Amino acid sequence: MKATLQEVATALAGLTGEPHPLALPEQEE
């Protein structure tokens, strides 16, 4: 399975604690 750019961005945002341009609020999990 490959992580999408949005998933990667969300993960990075969680690790850094900062918002990420690709981490959109519209996430379907």
N, C-alpha and C positions, 0 to 999 in steps of 0.2 A: 504493500500500500504506500502510495506517495502522499505526503501532506501537501495541501494546497497552499498557495502563497498567503491566503487569508489565515489559514491555520498556523502557518509559521509566524506570521506577523502577530497573531494573537498570543502565541507562545512567547515571542520576544517581548511583547508588551507586558506580559505577566512577569517575566524574569527581570526586566529592567524597571518595572513599576511606572513606566511612562507610556503615554498613548502612542500608537503607531498609525501612520497614514493608511496602512492597508488593513488595520484592525477595525473593521467597520462594526457598528453597533448591531447591524442586522445579521445576526449569526443564527444558523439553524443547526441544532445539535440533536 
